[in-house]
Amino acid sequence: MDEVVAESRASAPDLEAGTAGAAPWPLSERPGFLARRMHQIHVSLFSERCAAFRVTPLQYSLLSLLRDLGAADQTTLANAVALDRTTTTGALKRLAARGLVNRATSAADRRAQLCRLTPAGEALHAAMEAAAHEAHALTVAALDAQDQALLIGLLRRVIAGHDDRRGGADLD
């Protein structure tokens, strides 16, 4: 794994170097472009594998969290998926409209909406879990197991280095 890291560092551009008079910076060396392209590939694979379930990757993440947590308020869910409450609430409303999530006012805090999977939501999550897992596996299929672990570790480090940005989700 150390060889892969050393090789990657040797071929990586110096992102801290000034841009005045610098050589052109190809898209293929820009972290933001590569992250967006990888996300685009993953969404495409997820959509292909999970089309029959009519669930987006964000909605699947919310279903997975609710399966794991049992119940959670919308703010907790928004933080966990590193999105704003408005976007997360919209996704939860769409899941509720399909009868997959129950949203109810929290008894502990009347301002909060407590969310839970319905039996239909539990069944849908269970039915699509293998297809969603396959989409994630295919996203990194060009890498061997060691490089997949390295990629995940590096992505987690980048995200942890920007914990002050939207969501600050703990990925452990």
Buried (B, 14 or more C-beta within 10 A) or exposed (E): EEEBEEEEEEEEBEEEEEEEEEEEEEEEEBEEEEEEEBEEBBBEBBEEBBEEBEBBBBBBBBBBBBBEBEEBBBBBBBBBBBBEBEEBBEBBBBBBEBEBBBBEEBEEEEEBBBBBBBEEBBEBBEEBBEBBEBBBEBBBEEBEEEBBEBBEEEEEEEBEEEEEEEBEBEEE
